[in-house]
Amino acid sequence: MAVYSMTGYASAQSGNLENGPAGEPSRDAKPGLGLEIRSVNSRFLDLTFKLPDDLRGTEPALRELLISRLKRGKVEVRAWVEGRADTGPRAPSVADIQKMVSLQDNVRAWLPNAAPLSVAEVLQLTGRPQSQPGELHDGLIDLAKSGLEQLLTAREREGQRLATMLLDHLKQLRTLAKDAQPLIPKLVEQQRQRFIDRWNEALNASASATGNAITSDMARDRALTEATAFAIRIDVAEELTRLDSHLVEIERLLKKGAEVGKRLDFLIQELHREANTLGSKSSSLELTRISVDMKVLIEQMREQVQNIE
């Protein structure tokens, strides 16, 4: 399965398809619909709708449609009803005028003092045919399905790009861990030898000052014990082993795909913890540099993982 980003954009329109003699949209064509869907990262699925009043009733169906296909992200849906290309008044037909006159006569039969219709009122009442709510509802749902497919395609494309970048970062982290691995026994041995030398110097100074002799075997045994304990404290082999296991799991999740964002976010935190421990235990400039380089890569991965569904 693919890895999906939470970032994406899609738009769809259903235009006026009925053209007049001059090739322009007919004045009697049904109004079209427009739709935009924007998506950014979020911890949960957060839906926002910006719909005009005559499309407000479609919101529950739109919400159900989006919930069925999206799992995370802050998603904004904006829809509108498109008018015809012309913005001027529509010339009413003879049938429209006759209907207005008939309605006016019926009203004035009951209300003789009612004011007659003005030209502006006639143009307003006959200017644009009203669309049926059911027609707008069905059209918007069809448009939303098309826009949602576009959004999923965009999110999949962006998710694939993020997965490729993350896999490249995993490769770099493995290289750094490989560079750190041979440093461990050298550092441990250096610390052990340094501790023994300092211990012997302290023993010789103490013997010279007090005149009490301490056998070399006793000194060596004590020095080895202390040096071993110190070596254990600076040994980062366990951190490197755990770091490698996290890298293996991250790679598995990226290849598996689907809803892996939260799991990846947790593993990135664990990677950062191991890199921090590696730096705190470091007793050489080379190991410190490796730890810093690891933390830079892991921070970059954290930013990328924040966008994965």
WOMOJO-V583314 format. One record per run of one state. SS is the DSSP state (2 for helix, 1 for strand, 0 for the rest). FROM is the first residue (numbers start at 1). TO is the last residue. Records with the same first field share a line. If there is no record, write none. Layout:
SS->FROM-TO, FROM-TO
This chain:
0->1-2, 4-4, 6-7, 15-18, 20-24, 26-31, 41-44, 51-52, 70-72, 83-93, 111-118, 127-132, 211-215, 235-236, 257-257, 259-260, 282-284, 306-307, 309-309
1->3-3, 5-5, 8-14, 19-19, 25-25, 32-40, 45-50, 73-82, 258-258, 308-308
2->53-69, 94-110, 119-126, 133-210, 216-234, 237-256, 261-281, 285-305
